[in-house]
Amino acid sequence: MTKRDGTEEPGGADEVAAARDALGGRHDPLDGRVDTAGVSHSHLLDRAVPNLPSRDFDGTIAFYGGFGFVISYRDGGWLIIRRGGVVLEFFLAPEFDPYESWFMASIRVSDLDELYEAVRASGVPELTVGIPRLTPVALQEWGQRAGYLIDLDGTQLHLIEDDGQARAG
């Protein structure tokens, strides 16, 4: 893609095509290259998706890739990752202080134990303070099981088991 000043934007169509060819149509979620052959972005329609800070996309990819997220899109200032139906978007914020973060999002899944174990197995410590950290799953006062994940950039992710039952807010 050509920017207004006439220079080329990293991650243009030629670069993506070259990456796709080099991968033989495959995508390694940790190498930063994206395979767009036959990719539909319909999973991004008709939903709200959090926009979260990332001080370093490579670190964010490695962290979330450790428990199953893969890259859907990446350019110099924006990153979209997904794990099944869960989509997270990140903007690049290299000077962001994770200890002052107020960003949060909820991840609702049908199998909370599987997600929690995947996060724990990736090396995220179970702690009550510190970044990153994971807090154990417990039955919450609103009637659902939930745990919490604080990522590398201080974002609090509520990991919630969604049993399909509507809850009063």
Chimera marker file (.cmm) of the C-alpha trace (Angstrom):
<marker_set name="trace">
<marker id="1" x="0.000" y="0.000" z="0.000" r="1" g="1" b="0" radius="0.5"/>
<marker id="2" x="1.350" y="3.442" z="-0.902" r="1" g="1" b="0" radius="0.5"/>
<marker id="3" x="1.227" y="6.135" z="1.784" r="1" g="1" b="0" radius="0.5"/>
<marker id="4" x="0.394" y="9.786" z="1.047" r="1" g="1" b="0" radius="0.5"/>
<marker id="5" x="4.096" y="10.695" z="0.954" r="1" g="1" b="0" radius="0.5"/>
<marker id="6" x="4.683" y="8.142" z="-1.830" r="1" g="1" b="0" radius="0.5"/>
<marker id="7" x="6.547" y="5.585" z="0.296" r="1" g="1" b="0" radius="0.5"/>
<marker id="8" x="5.398" y="2.006" z="0.571" r="1" g="1" b="0" radius="0.5"/>
<marker id="9" x="3.607" y="0.788" z="3.698" r="1" g="1" b="0" radius="0.5"/>
<marker id="10" x="5.153" y="-2.413" z="5.144" r="1" g="1" b="0" radius="0.5"/>
<marker id="11" x="2.972" y="-5.467" z="4.675" r="1" g="1" b="0" radius="0.5"/>
<marker id="12" x="1.645" y="-4.518" z="1.251" r="1" g="1" b="0" radius="0.5"/>
<marker id="13" x="0.038" y="-7.033" z="-1.093" r="1" g="1" b="0" radius="0.5"/>
<marker id="14" x="3.360" y="-8.023" z="-2.695" r="1" g="1" b="0" radius="0.5"/>
<marker id="15" x="4.967" y="-8.642" z="0.700" r="1" g="1" b="0" radius="0.5"/>
<marker id="16" x="1.987" y="-10.682" z="1.901" r="1" g="1" b="0" radius="0.5"/>
<marker id="17" x="1.996" y="-12.701" z="-1.340" r="1" g="1" b="0" radius="0.5"/>
<marker id="18" x="5.731" y="-13.361" z="-0.968" r="1" g="1" b="0" radius="0.5"/>
<marker id="19" x="5.220" y="-14.467" z="2.646" r="1" g="1" b="0" radius="0.5"/>
<marker id="20" x="2.348" y="-16.742" z="1.614" r="1" g="1" b="0" radius="0.5"/>
<marker id="21" x="4.475" y="-18.297" z="-1.146" r="1" g="1" b="0" radius="0.5"/>
<marker id="22" x="7.416" y="-18.752" z="1.230" r="1" g="1" b="0" radius="0.5"/>
<marker id="23" x="5.135" y="-20.513" z="3.694" r="1" g="1" b="0" radius="0.5"/>
<marker id="24" x="3.658" y="-22.779" z="1.058" r="1" g="1" b="0" radius="0.5"/>
<marker id="25" x="0.166" y="-21.560" z="2.019" r="1" g="1" b="0" radius="0.5"/>
<marker id="26" x="0.739" y="-22.109" z="5.764" r="1" g="1" b="0" radius="0.5"/>
<marker id="27" x="1.009" y="-19.625" z="8.597" r="1" g="1" b="0" radius="0.5"/>
<marker id="28" x="3.232" y="-19.883" z="11.652" r="1" g="1" b="0" radius="0.5"/>
<marker id="29" x="1.473" y="-17.805" z="14.334" r="1" g="1" b="0" radius="0.5"/>
<marker id="30" x="4.741" y="-16.745" z="15.918" r="1" g="1" b="0" radius="0.5"/>
<marker id="31" x="6.690" y="-15.557" z="12.882" r="1" g="1" b="0" radius="0.5"/>
<marker id="32" x="4.601" y="-12.479" z="12.100" r="1" g="1" b="0" radius="0.5"/>
<marker id="33" x="3.799" y="-13.423" z="8.518" r="1" g="1" b="0" radius="0.5"/>
<marker id="34" x="0.181" y="-13.672" z="7.447" r="1" g="1" b="0" radius="0.5"/>
<marker id="35" x="-1.337" y="-16.064" z="4.916" r="1" g="1" b="0" radius="0.5"/>
<marker id="36" x="-4.291" y="-14.319" z="3.280" r="1" g="1" b="0" radius="0.5"/>
<marker id="37" x="-5.048" y="-16.925" z="0.597" r="1" g="1" b="0" radius="0.5"/>
<marker id="38" x="-8.706" y="-17.809" z="0.892" r="1" g="1" b="0" radius="0.5"/>
<marker id="39" x="-9.059" y="-16.013" z="4.234" r="1" g="1" b="0" radius="0.5"/>
<marker id="40" x="-12.518" y="-14.660" z="4.949" r="1" g="1" b="0" radius="0.5"/>
<marker id="41" x="-12.843" y="-11.851" z="7.442" r="1" g="1" b="0" radius="0.5"/>
<marker id="42" x="-16.538" y="-12.607" z="8.046" r="1" g="1" b="0" radius="0.5"/>
<marker id="43" x="-15.611" y="-13.671" z="11.604" r="1" g="1" b="0" radius="0.5"/>
<marker id="44" x="-14.880" y="-9.973" z="12.264" r="1" g="1" b="0" radius="0.5"/>
<marker id="45" x="-18.376" y="-8.793" z="11.286" r="1" g="1" b="0" radius="0.5"/>
<marker id="46" x="-21.343" y="-8.101" z="13.570" r="1" g="1" b="0" radius="0.5"/>
<marker id="47" x="-19.381" y="-8.109" z="16.812" r="1" g="1" b="0" radius="0.5"/>
<marker id="48" x="-17.580" y="-5.740" z="19.146" r="1" g="1" b="0" radius="0.5"/>
<marker id="49" x="-13.867" y="-6.391" z="19.513" r="1" g="1" b="0" radius="0.5"/>
<marker id="50" x="-11.619" y="-4.794" z="22.155" r="1" g="1" b="0" radius="0.5"/>
<marker id="51" x="-8.749" y="-2.567" z="21.016" r="1" g="1" b="0" radius="0.5"/>
<marker id="52" x="-5.896" y="-3.184" z="23.436" r="1" g="1" b="0" radius="0.5"/>
<marker id="53" x="-2.395" y="-1.722" z="23.814" r="1" g="1" b="0" radius="0.5"/>
<marker id="54" x="0.757" y="-3.607" z="22.856" r="1" g="1" b="0" radius="0.5"/>
<marker id="55" x="4.216" y="-2.253" z="23.583" r="1" g="1" b="0" radius="0.5"/>
<marker id="56" x="5.712" y="-4.813" z="21.204" r="1" g="1" b="0" radius="0.5"/>
<marker id="57" x="3.779" y="-6.896" z="18.681" r="1" g="1" b="0" radius="0.5"/>
<marker id="58" x="6.372" y="-9.687" z="18.683" r="1" g="1" b="0" radius="0.5"/>
<marker id="59" x="6.020" y="-10.012" z="22.465" r="1" g="1" b="0" radius="0.5"/>
<marker id="60" x="2.220" y="-9.946" z="22.224" r="1" g="1" b="0" radius="0.5"/>
<marker id="61" x="2.250" y="-12.623" z="19.513" r="1" g="1" b="0" radius="0.5"/>
<marker id="62" x="4.583" y="-14.853" z="21.530" r="1" g="1" b="0" radius="0.5"/>
<marker id="63" x="2.524" y="-14.394" z="24.724" r="1" g="1" b="0" radius="0.5"/>
<marker id="64" x="-0.898" y="-15.097" z="23.220" r="1" g="1" b="0" radius="0.5"/>
<marker id="65" x="0.504" y="-17.630" z="20.723" r="1" g="1" b="0" radius="0.5"/>
<marker id="66" x="1.626" y="-19.678" z="23.719" r="1" g="1" b="0" radius="0.5"/>
<marker id="67" x="-1.994" y="-20.577" z="24.394" r="1" g="1" b="0" radius="0.5"/>
<marker id="68" x="-3.364" y="-20.889" z="20.898" r="1" g="1" b="0" radius="0.5"/>
<marker id="69" x="-3.968" y="-17.445" z="19.394" r="1" g="1" b="0" radius="0.5"/>
<marker id="70" x="-2.911" y="-16.989" z="15.767" r="1" g="1" b="0" radius="0.5"/>
<marker id="71" x="-2.432" y="-13.875" z="13.662" r="1" g="1" b="0" radius="0.5"/>
<marker id="72" x="-5.356" y="-12.770" z="11.490" r="1" g="1" b="0" radius="0.5"/>
<marker id="73" x="-3.796" y="-9.444" z="10.482" r="1" g="1" b="0" radius="0.5"/>
<marker id="74" x="-0.662" y="-7.449" z="11.181" r="1" g="1" b="0" radius="0.5"/>
<marker id="75" x="0.835" y="-4.250" z="9.888" r="1" g="1" b="0" radius="0.5"/>
<marker id="76" x="3.126" y="-1.616" z="11.392" r="1" g="1" b="0" radius="0.5"/>
<marker id="77" x="0.554" y="-0.286" z="13.841" r="1" g="1" b="0" radius="0.5"/>
<marker id="78" x="-2.245" y="-2.847" z="14.143" r="1" g="1" b="0" radius="0.5"/>
<marker id="79" x="-2.462" y="-6.515" z="15.115" r="1" g="1" b="0" radius="0.5"/>
<marker id="80" x="-5.482" y="-8.843" z="15.104" r="1" g="1" b="0" radius="0.5"/>
<marker id="81" x="-5.241" y="-12.298" z="16.680" r="1" g="1" b="0" radius="0.5"/>
<marker id="82" x="-7.813" y="-15.011" z="17.180" r="1" g="1" b="0" radius="0.5"/>
<marker id="83" x="-8.387" y="-18.297" z="18.967" r="1" g="1" b="0" radius="0.5"/>
<marker id="84" x="-11.492" y="-20.006" z="17.680" r="1" g="1" b="0" radius="0.5"/>
<marker id="85" x="-14.225" y="-17.372" z="17.832" r="1" g="1" b="0" radius="0.5"/>
<marker id="86" x="-12.305" y="-15.062" z="20.189" r="1" g="1" b="0" radius="0.5"/>
<marker id="87" x="-10.802" y="-12.031" z="18.436" r="1" g="1" b="0" radius="0.5"/>
<marker id="88" x="-8.492" y="-9.458" z="20.051" r="1" g="1" b="0" radius="0.5"/>
<marker id="89" x="-7.135" y="-6.345" z="18.339" r="1" g="1" b="0" radius="0.5"/>
<marker id="90" x="-4.027" y="-4.459" z="19.416" r="1" g="1" b="0" radius="0.5"/>
<marker id="91" x="-2.633" y="-1.033" z="18.610" r="1" g="1" b="0" radius="0.5"/>
<marker id="92" x="1.095" y="-0.369" z="18.915" r="1" g="1" b="0" radius="0.5"/>
<marker id="93" x="1.923" y="1.713" z="22.014" r="1" g="1" b="0" radius="0.5"/>
<marker id="94" x="5.676" y="1.342" z="22.695" r="1" g="1" b="0" radius="0.5"/>
<marker id="95" x="5.720" y="3.896" z="25.547" r="1" g="1" b="0" radius="0.5"/>
<marker id="96" x="2.691" y="2.431" z="27.349" r="1" g="1" b="0" radius="0.5"/>
<marker id="97" x="3.153" y="1.741" z="31.081" r="1" g="1" b="0" radius="0.5"/>
<marker id="98" x="1.515" y="-1.630" z="31.890" r="1" g="1" b="0" radius="0.5"/>
<marker id="99" x="1.342" y="-0.761" z="35.597" r="1" g="1" b="0" radius="0.5"/>
<marker id="100" x="-0.972" y="2.159" z="34.783" r="1" g="1" b="0" radius="0.5"/>
<marker id="101" x="-3.238" y="0.211" z="32.419" r="1" g="1" b="0" radius="0.5"/>
<marker id="102" x="-6.980" y="0.440" z="32.803" r="1" g="1" b="0" radius="0.5"/>
<marker id="103" x="-7.692" y="-1.694" z="29.724" r="1" g="1" b="0" radius="0.5"/>
<marker id="104" x="-9.853" y="-4.769" z="30.180" r="1" g="1" b="0" radius="0.5"/>
<marker id="105" x="-11.940" y="-7.196" z="28.154" r="1" g="1" b="0" radius="0.5"/>
<marker id="106" x="-13.961" y="-10.355" z="28.720" r="1" g="1" b="0" radius="0.5"/>
<marker id="107" x="-13.284" y="-13.635" z="26.961" r="1" g="1" b="0" radius="0.5"/>
<marker id="108" x="-16.317" y="-15.917" z="27.151" r="1" g="1" b="0" radius="0.5"/>
<marker id="109" x="-15.734" y="-19.566" z="26.329" r="1" g="1" b="0" radius="0.5"/>
<marker id="110" x="-17.690" y="-22.792" z="26.698" r="1" g="1" b="0" radius="0.5"/>
<marker id="111" x="-14.686" y="-24.689" z="28.139" r="1" g="1" b="0" radius="0.5"/>
<marker id="112" x="-13.030" y="-22.404" z="30.676" r="1" g="1" b="0" radius="0.5"/>
<marker id="113" x="-10.938" y="-25.201" z="32.182" r="1" g="1" b="0" radius="0.5"/>
<marker id="114" x="-9.320" y="-25.892" z="28.792" r="1" g="1" b="0" radius="0.5"/>
<marker id="115" x="-8.457" y="-22.209" z="28.227" r="1" g="1" b="0" radius="0.5"/>
<marker id="116" x="-7.181" y="-21.757" z="31.784" r="1" g="1" b="0" radius="0.5"/>
<marker id="117" x="-4.935" y="-24.824" z="31.534" r="1" g="1" b="0" radius="0.5"/>
<marker id="118" x="-3.605" y="-23.678" z="28.145" r="1" g="1" b="0" radius="0.5"/>
<marker id="119" x="-2.684" y="-20.273" z="29.623" r="1" g="1" b="0" radius="0.5"/>
<marker id="120" x="-1.108" y="-21.878" z="32.694" r="1" g="1" b="0" radius="0.5"/>
<marker id="121" x="0.822" y="-24.406" z="30.580" r="1" g="1" b="0" radius="0.5"/>
<marker id="122" x="2.232" y="-21.530" z="28.508" r="1" g="1" b="0" radius="0.5"/>
<marker id="123" x="4.096" y="-20.356" z="31.607" r="1" g="1" b="0" radius="0.5"/>
<marker id="124" x="1.886" y="-17.540" z="32.891" r="1" g="1" b="0" radius="0.5"/>
<marker id="125" x="2.296" y="-17.658" z="36.691" r="1" g="1" b="0" radius="0.5"/>
<marker id="126" x="-0.625" y="-17.952" z="39.103" r="1" g="1" b="0" radius="0.5"/>
<marker id="127" x="-0.086" y="-14.861" z="41.262" r="1" g="1" b="0" radius="0.5"/>
<marker id="128" x="-2.083" y="-12.144" z="43.021" r="1" g="1" b="0" radius="0.5"/>
<marker id="129" x="0.281" y="-9.325" z="41.940" r="1" g="1" b="0" radius="0.5"/>
<marker id="130" x="2.677" y="-8.809" z="39.065" r="1" g="1" b="0" radius="0.5"/>
<marker id="131" x="2.572" y="-8.720" z="35.287" r="1" g="1" b="0" radius="0.5"/>
<marker id="132" x="1.786" y="-11.079" z="33.641" r="1" g="1" b="0" radius="0.5"/>
<marker id="133" x="-0.326" y="-13.182" z="35.978" r="1" g="1" b="0" radius="0.5"/>
<marker id="134" x="-3.229" y="-15.582" z="36.140" r="1" g="1" b="0" radius="0.5"/>
<marker id="135" x="-5.766" y="-15.869" z="38.960" r="1" g="1" b="0" radius="0.5"/>
<marker id="136" x="-7.594" y="-19.158" z="39.562" r="1" g="1" b="0" radius="0.5"/>
<marker id="137" x="-11.072" y="-19.876" z="38.281" r="1" g="1" b="0" radius="0.5"/>
<marker id="138" x="-13.791" y="-19.512" z="40.921" r="1" g="1" b="0" radius="0.5"/>
<marker id="139" x="-17.565" y="-19.277" z="41.066" r="1" g="1" b="0" radius="0.5"/>
<marker id="140" x="-18.335" y="-15.548" z="40.986" r="1" g="1" b="0" radius="0.5"/>
<marker id="141" x="-21.138" y="-13.763" z="42.829" r="1" g="1" b="0" radius="0.5"/>
<marker id="142" x="-23.072" y="-13.340" z="39.577" r="1" g="1" b="0" radius="0.5"/>
<marker id="143" x="-23.250" y="-17.134" z="39.177" r="1" g="1" b="0" radius="0.5"/>
<marker id="144" x="-20.609" y="-17.922" z="36.561" r="1" g="1" b="0" radius="0.5"/>
<marker id="145" x="-17.131" y="-19.388" z="36.849" r="1" g="1" b="0" radius="0.5"/>
<marker id="146" x="-14.357" y="-16.934" z="35.963" r="1" g="1" b="0" radius="0.5"/>
<marker id="147" x="-10.650" y="-16.312" z="36.349" r="1" g="1" b="0" radius="0.5"/>
<marker id="148" x="-8.445" y="-13.390" z="35.385" r="1" g="1" b="0" radius="0.5"/>
<marker id="149" x="-5.440" y="-13.004" z="33.129" r="1" g="1" b="0" radius="0.5"/>
<marker id="150" x="-3.228" y="-9.923" z="33.172" r="1" g="1" b="0" radius="0.5"/>
<marker id="151" x="-1.193" y="-9.795" z="29.964" r="1" g="1" b="0" radius="0.5"/>
<marker id="152" x="2.291" y="-8.374" z="29.330" r="1" g="1" b="0" radius="0.5"/>
<marker id="153" x="0.874" y="-4.884" z="28.856" r="1" g="1" b="0" radius="0.5"/>
<marker id="154" x="-1.297" y="-4.853" z="31.973" r="1" g="1" b="0" radius="0.5"/>
<marker id="155" x="-4.612" y="-5.573" z="30.243" r="1" g="1" b="0" radius="0.5"/>
<marker id="156" x="-7.025" y="-7.472" z="32.494" r="1" g="1" b="0" radius="0.5"/>
<marker id="157" x="-8.856" y="-10.230" z="30.662" r="1" g="1" b="0" radius="0.5"/>
<marker id="158" x="-11.842" y="-11.771" z="32.429" r="1" g="1" b="0" radius="0.5"/>
<marker id="159" x="-11.893" y="-15.455" z="31.465" r="1" g="1" b="0" radius="0.5"/>
<marker id="160" x="-15.552" y="-16.412" z="31.807" r="1" g="1" b="0" radius="0.5"/>
<marker id="161" x="-17.273" y="-19.746" z="31.337" r="1" g="1" b="0" radius="0.5"/>
<marker id="162" x="-20.317" y="-19.039" z="29.192" r="1" g="1" b="0" radius="0.5"/>
<marker id="163" x="-22.967" y="-21.650" z="29.837" r="1" g="1" b="0" radius="0.5"/>
<marker id="164" x="-25.491" y="-19.954" z="27.538" r="1" g="1" b="0" radius="0.5"/>
<marker id="165" x="-27.632" y="-18.703" z="30.428" r="1" g="1" b="0" radius="0.5"/>
<marker id="166" x="-28.601" y="-15.027" z="30.447" r="1" g="1" b="0" radius="0.5"/>
<marker id="167" x="-27.562" y="-13.181" z="33.605" r="1" g="1" b="0" radius="0.5"/>
<marker id="168" x="-29.029" y="-10.017" z="35.073" r="1" g="1" b="0" radius="0.5"/>
<marker id="169" x="-26.430" y="-7.256" z="34.971" r="1" g="1" b="0" radius="0.5"/>
<link id1="1" id2="2" r="1" g="1" b="0" radius="0.2"/>
<link id1="2" id2="3" r="1" g="1" b="0" radius="0.2"/>
<link id1="3" id2="4" r="1" g="1" b="0" radius="0.2"/>
<link id1="4" id2="5" r="1" g="1" b="0" radius="0.2"/>
<link id1="5" id2="6" r="1" g="1" b="0" radius="0.2"/>
<link id1="6" id2="7" r="1" g="1" b="0" radius="0.2"/>
<link id1="7" id2="8" r="1" g="1" b="0" radius="0.2"/>
<link id1="8" id2="9" r="1" g="1" b="0" radius="0.2"/>
<link id1="9" id2="10" r="1" g="1" b="0" radius="0.2"/>
<link id1="10" id2="11" r="1" g="1" b="0" radius="0.2"/>
<link id1="11" id2="12" r="1" g="1" b="0" radius="0.2"/>
<link id1="12" id2="13" r="1" g="1" b="0" radius="0.2"/>
<link id1="13" id2="14" r="1" g="1" b="0" radius="0.2"/>
<link id1="14" id2="15" r="1" g="1" b="0" radius="0.2"/>
<link id1="15" id2="16" r="1" g="1" b="0" radius="0.2"/>
<link id1="16" id2="17" r="1" g="1" b="0" radius="0.2"/>
<link id1="17" id2="18" r="1" g="1" b="0" radius="0.2"/>
<link id1="18" id2="19" r="1" g="1" b="0" radius="0.2"/>
<link id1="19" id2="20" r="1" g="1" b="0" radius="0.2"/>
<link id1="20" id2="21" r="1" g="1" b="0" radius="0.2"/>
<link id1="21" id2="22" r="1" g="1" b="0" radius="0.2"/>
<link id1="22" id2="23" r="1" g="1" b="0" radius="0.2"/>
<link id1="23" id2="24" r="1" g="1" b="0" radius="0.2"/>
<link id1="24" id2="25" r="1" g="1" b="0" radius="0.2"/>
<link id1="25" id2="26" r="1" g="1" b="0" radius="0.2"/>
<link id1="26" id2="27" r="1" g="1" b="0" radius="0.2"/>
<link id1="27" id2="28" r="1" g="1" b="0" radius="0.2"/>
<link id1="28" id2="29" r="1" g="1" b="0" radius="0.2"/>
<link id1="29" id2="30" r="1" g="1" b="0" radius="0.2"/>
<link id1="30" id2="31" r="1" g="1" b="0" radius="0.2"/>
<link id1="31" id2="32" r="1" g="1" b="0" radius="0.2"/>
<link id1="32" id2="33" r="1" g="1" b="0" radius="0.2"/>
<link id1="33" id2="34" r="1" g="1" b="0" radius="0.2"/>
<link id1="34" id2="35" r="1" g="1" b="0" radius="0.2"/>
<link id1="35" id2="36" r="1" g="1" b="0" radius="0.2"/>
<link id1="36" id2="37" r="1" g="1" b="0" radius="0.2"/>
<link id1="37" id2="38" r="1" g="1" b="0" radius="0.2"/>
<link id1="38" id2="39" r="1" g="1" b="0" radius="0.2"/>
<link id1="39" id2="40" r="1" g="1" b="0" radius="0.2"/>
<link id1="40" id2="41" r="1" g="1" b="0" radius="0.2"/>
<link id1="41" id2="42" r="1" g="1" b="0" radius="0.2"/>
<link id1="42" id2="43" r="1" g="1" b="0" radius="0.2"/>
<link id1="43" id2="44" r="1" g="1" b="0" radius="0.2"/>
<link id1="44" id2="45" r="1" g="1" b="0" radius="0.2"/>
<link id1="45" id2="46" r="1" g="1" b="0" radius="0.2"/>
<link id1="46" id2="47" r="1" g="1" b="0" radius="0.2"/>
<link id1="47" id2="48" r="1" g="1" b="0" radius="0.2"/>
<link id1="48" id2="49" r="1" g="1" b="0" radius="0.2"/>
<link id1="49" id2="50" r="1" g="1" b="0" radius="0.2"/>
<link id1="50" id2="51" r="1" g="1" b="0" radius="0.2"/>
<link id1="51" id2="52" r="1" g="1" b="0" radius="0.2"/>
<link id1="52" id2="53" r="1" g="1" b="0" radius="0.2"/>
<link id1="53" id2="54" r="1" g="1" b="0" radius="0.2"/>
<link id1="54" id2="55" r="1" g="1" b="0" radius="0.2"/>
<link id1="55" id2="56" r="1" g="1" b="0" radius="0.2"/>
<link id1="56" id2="57" r="1" g="1" b="0" radius="0.2"/>
<link id1="57" id2="58" r="1" g="1" b="0" radius="0.2"/>
<link id1="58" id2="59" r="1" g="1" b="0" radius="0.2"/>
<link id1="59" id2="60" r="1" g="1" b="0" radius="0.2"/>
<link id1="60" id2="61" r="1" g="1" b="0" radius="0.2"/>
<link id1="61" id2="62" r="1" g="1" b="0" radius="0.2"/>
<link id1="62" id2="63" r="1" g="1" b="0" radius="0.2"/>
<link id1="63" id2="64" r="1" g="1" b="0" radius="0.2"/>
<link id1="64" id2="65" r="1" g="1" b="0" radius="0.2"/>
<link id1="65" id2="66" r="1" g="1" b="0" radius="0.2"/>
<link id1="66" id2="67" r="1" g="1" b="0" radius="0.2"/>
<link id1="67" id2="68" r="1" g="1" b="0" radius="0.2"/>
<link id1="68" id2="69" r="1" g="1" b="0" radius="0.2"/>
<link id1="69" id2="70" r="1" g="1" b="0" radius="0.2"/>
<link id1="70" id2="71" r="1" g="1" b="0" radius="0.2"/>
<link id1="71" id2="72" r="1" g="1" b="0" radius="0.2"/>
<link id1="72" id2="73" r="1" g="1" b="0" radius="0.2"/>
<link id1="73" id2="74" r="1" g="1" b="0" radius="0.2"/>
<link id1="74" id2="75" r="1" g="1" b="0" radius="0.2"/>
<link id1="75" id2="76" r="1" g="1" b="0" radius="0.2"/>
<link id1="76" id2="77" r="1" g="1" b="0" radius="0.2"/>
<link id1="77" id2="78" r="1" g="1" b="0" radius="0.2"/>
<link id1="78" id2="79" r="1" g="1" b="0" radius="0.2"/>
<link id1="79" id2="80" r="1" g="1" b="0" radius="0.2"/>
<link id1="80" id2="81" r="1" g="1" b="0" radius="0.2"/>
<link id1="81" id2="82" r="1" g="1" b="0" radius="0.2"/>
<link id1="82" id2="83" r="1" g="1" b="0" radius="0.2"/>
<link id1="83" id2="84" r="1" g="1" b="0" radius="0.2"/>
<link id1="84" id2="85" r="1" g="1" b="0" radius="0.2"/>
<link id1="85" id2="86" r="1" g="1" b="0" radius="0.2"/>
<link id1="86" id2="87" r="1" g="1" b="0" radius="0.2"/>
<link id1="87" id2="88" r="1" g="1" b="0" radius="0.2"/>
<link id1="88" id2="89" r="1" g="1" b="0" radius="0.2"/>
<link id1="89" id2="90" r="1" g="1" b="0" radius="0.2"/>
<link id1="90" id2="91" r="1" g="1" b="0" radius="0.2"/>
<link id1="91" id2="92" r="1" g="1" b="0" radius="0.2"/>
<link id1="92" id2="93" r="1" g="1" b="0" radius="0.2"/>
<link id1="93" id2="94" r="1" g="1" b="0" radius="0.2"/>
<link id1="94" id2="95" r="1" g="1" b="0" radius="0.2"/>
<link id1="95" id2="96" r="1" g="1" b="0" radius="0.2"/>
<link id1="96" id2="97" r="1" g="1" b="0" radius="0.2"/>
<link id1="97" id2="98" r="1" g="1" b="0" radius="0.2"/>
<link id1="98" id2="99" r="1" g="1" b="0" radius="0.2"/>
<link id1="99" id2="100" r="1" g="1" b="0" radius="0.2"/>
<link id1="100" id2="101" r="1" g="1" b="0" radius="0.2"/>
<link id1="101" id2="102" r="1" g="1" b="0" radius="0.2"/>
<link id1="102" id2="103" r="1" g="1" b="0" radius="0.2"/>
<link id1="103" id2="104" r="1" g="1" b="0" radius="0.2"/>
<link id1="104" id2="105" r="1" g="1" b="0" radius="0.2"/>
<link id1="105" id2="106" r="1" g="1" b="0" radius="0.2"/>
<link id1="106" id2="107" r="1" g="1" b="0" radius="0.2"/>
<link id1="107" id2="108" r="1" g="1" b="0" radius="0.2"/>
<link id1="108" id2="109" r="1" g="1" b="0" radius="0.2"/>
<link id1="109" id2="110" r="1" g="1" b="0" radius="0.2"/>
<link id1="110" id2="111" r="1" g="1" b="0" radius="0.2"/>
<link id1="111" id2="112" r="1" g="1" b="0" radius="0.2"/>
<link id1="112" id2="113" r="1" g="1" b="0" radius="0.2"/>
<link id1="113" id2="114" r="1" g="1" b="0" radius="0.2"/>
<link id1="114" id2="115" r="1" g="1" b="0" radius="0.2"/>
<link id1="115" id2="116" r="1" g="1" b="0" radius="0.2"/>
<link id1="116" id2="117" r="1" g="1" b="0" radius="0.2"/>
<link id1="117" id2="118" r="1" g="1" b="0" radius="0.2"/>
<link id1="118" id2="119" r="1" g="1" b="0" radius="0.2"/>
<link id1="119" id2="120" r="1" g="1" b="0" radius="0.2"/>
<link id1="120" id2="121" r="1" g="1" b="0" radius="0.2"/>
<link id1="121" id2="122" r="1" g="1" b="0" radius="0.2"/>
<link id1="122" id2="123" r="1" g="1" b="0" radius="0.2"/>
<link id1="123" id2="124" r="1" g="1" b="0" radius="0.2"/>
<link id1="124" id2="125" r="1" g="1" b="0" radius="0.2"/>
<link id1="125" id2="126" r="1" g="1" b="0" radius="0.2"/>
<link id1="126" id2="127" r="1" g="1" b="0" radius="0.2"/>
<link id1="127" id2="128" r="1" g="1" b="0" radius="0.2"/>
<link id1="128" id2="129" r="1" g="1" b="0" radius="0.2"/>
<link id1="129" id2="130" r="1" g="1" b="0" radius="0.2"/>
<link id1="130" id2="131" r="1" g="1" b="0" radius="0.2"/>
<link id1="131" id2="132" r="1" g="1" b="0" radius="0.2"/>
<link id1="132" id2="133" r="1" g="1" b="0" radius="0.2"/>
<link id1="133" id2="134" r="1" g="1" b="0" radius="0.2"/>
<link id1="134" id2="135" r="1" g="1" b="0" radius="0.2"/>
<link id1="135" id2="136" r="1" g="1" b="0" radius="0.2"/>
<link id1="136" id2="137" r="1" g="1" b="0" radius="0.2"/>
<link id1="137" id2="138" r="1" g="1" b="0" radius="0.2"/>
<link id1="138" id2="139" r="1" g="1" b="0" radius="0.2"/>
<link id1="139" id2="140" r="1" g="1" b="0" radius="0.2"/>
<link id1="140" id2="141" r="1" g="1" b="0" radius="0.2"/>
<link id1="141" id2="142" r="1" g="1" b="0" radius="0.2"/>
<link id1="142" id2="143" r="1" g="1" b="0" radius="0.2"/>
<link id1="143" id2="144" r="1" g="1" b="0" radius="0.2"/>
<link id1="144" id2="145" r="1" g="1" b="0" radius="0.2"/>
<link id1="145" id2="146" r="1" g="1" b="0" radius="0.2"/>
<link id1="146" id2="147" r="1" g="1" b="0" radius="0.2"/>
<link id1="147" id2="148" r="1" g="1" b="0" radius="0.2"/>
<link id1="148" id2="149" r="1" g="1" b="0" radius="0.2"/>
<link id1="149" id2="150" r="1" g="1" b="0" radius="0.2"/>
<link id1="150" id2="151" r="1" g="1" b="0" radius="0.2"/>
<link id1="151" id2="152" r="1" g="1" b="0" radius="0.2"/>
<link id1="152" id2="153" r="1" g="1" b="0" radius="0.2"/>
<link id1="153" id2="154" r="1" g="1" b="0" radius="0.2"/>
<link id1="154" id2="155" r="1" g="1" b="0" radius="0.2"/>
<link id1="155" id2="156" r="1" g="1" b="0" radius="0.2"/>
<link id1="156" id2="157" r="1" g="1" b="0" radius="0.2"/>
<link id1="157" id2="158" r="1" g="1" b="0" radius="0.2"/>
<link id1="158" id2="159" r="1" g="1" b="0" radius="0.2"/>
<link id1="159" id2="160" r="1" g="1" b="0" radius="0.2"/>
<link id1="160" id2="161" r="1" g="1" b="0" radius="0.2"/>
<link id1="161" id2="162" r="1" g="1" b="0" radius="0.2"/>
<link id1="162" id2="163" r="1" g="1" b="0" radius="0.2"/>
<link id1="163" id2="164" r="1" g="1" b="0" radius="0.2"/>
<link id1="164" id2="165" r="1" g="1" b="0" radius="0.2"/>
<link id1="165" id2="166" r="1" g="1" b="0" radius="0.2"/>
<link id1="166" id2="167" r="1" g="1" b="0" radius="0.2"/>
<link id1="167" id2="168" r="1" g="1" b="0" radius="0.2"/>
<link id1="168" id2="169" r="1" g="1" b="0" radius="0.2"/>
</marker_set>
